[in-house]
Amino acid sequence: MPEVLTPPARPGEALVARYALVRAQTEAICQPLLPEDTVVQPMLDVSPPKWHLAHTTWFFETFLLGEYLPGYTVFHPEYAYLFNSYYNSLGSRVNRADRGTISRPALADVYAYRAAVDVAMRHLLNTHATELPDVFFELFELGLQHEQQHQELLLTDIKYILSTSPLAPAYRAAPAKTAESLLPPPAPWLPVVGGVYTIGQQESGFCFDNELPSHPTYVADFSLQNRLVTNAEYLAFMEAGGYKDFRFWLGEGWDLAQQQSWQAPLYWVQRPEGWFQFTMRGLQPVEMAAPVTHVSFYEADAYANWAGARLPTEAEWEIAARQFAPTTPSGNFQESGLFHPRPLPANASPTECHQLWGDVWEWTYSAYHPYPGYHKAAGALGEYNGKFMVNQLVLRGGSCATPASHIRLSYRNFFHADKRWQFTGIRLAR
């Protein structure tokens, strides 16, 4: 069970306002889509936007309304089967690979489902807030954070869905072109003194259970590059034959790159006039000073080896971030509306560590394992994180699709090493 150190404020009106804000943002993300866009599932990792809209609603209905609103009747008896994600303890469900086959209910029915659950949640919060137990507020906060996770997944899934169309449709219109800096600023190395440090959630407020318990860990002296690796730098790796030289690659990654004919990051397209990439604003020239993104762990590791460096561990990343990053998340997050990494200004300070917040999730060379002393919660919510702690790598820092209010220095994202459709990028260590 994720911990809430400080329950959300009462009375119910404040909770209703926060709930409404998060729920409205999910629908705002989907507003530019055609109904046809919301049912597509071009690969296993992508879920149709319609499914995201319904699943986040099912979460509130199942864990909050069904348990705490007297007399509540579920909106539709089959929706639990259609929109349960992976909770085995809550019954059978549609196979993940078959979410794109759910043509019914119609999108309008899913929005009606959201509206009905929102009405019931407002009623519950406005009429029962003062008598609800603390565990309700823990679940309420978890529900909001869960929906914010799906907002990020929505953006990355929408991008992948639109990219599969030969029309290369834009999610949003492209902004007016501005002069581009073709060369990134220098990237000096910032030293961190080795020793015993504490990592994991240490601040007050919400965190997921995989961020707990905070614990001491030892690191040797290391240095972290003061910014993210750029497209120009990654292109140099490509032009030097990085995708053709097995010496830089882990064996498993090399085999996968050959089988899938990787030659560039996901969404890159080479044309006679240069490299382009599919973005949320359609096909655009690759911005050379911007951070490289949509690379797998295998590609990030191969680049680091080619560059004579390595990827940081998650402990190194968090220790450095606690030393160099602003305490409050600030940077290129979902709220900017760019949904794309942006270049670091050419005049950025060489003595500061930049882009630790936002832009791209940074691969670490750390397996996603439980922290010492970790305990899974009992019941369905014990399935939220713990059962995924194998064969995945940790990523840190958030991305341009992450809500700023959702991220923390202790936040542990995790994906399999081959995944490329998320906004994933590279920061070097040595």
Disulfide bonds with the S-S distance in Angstrom:
none
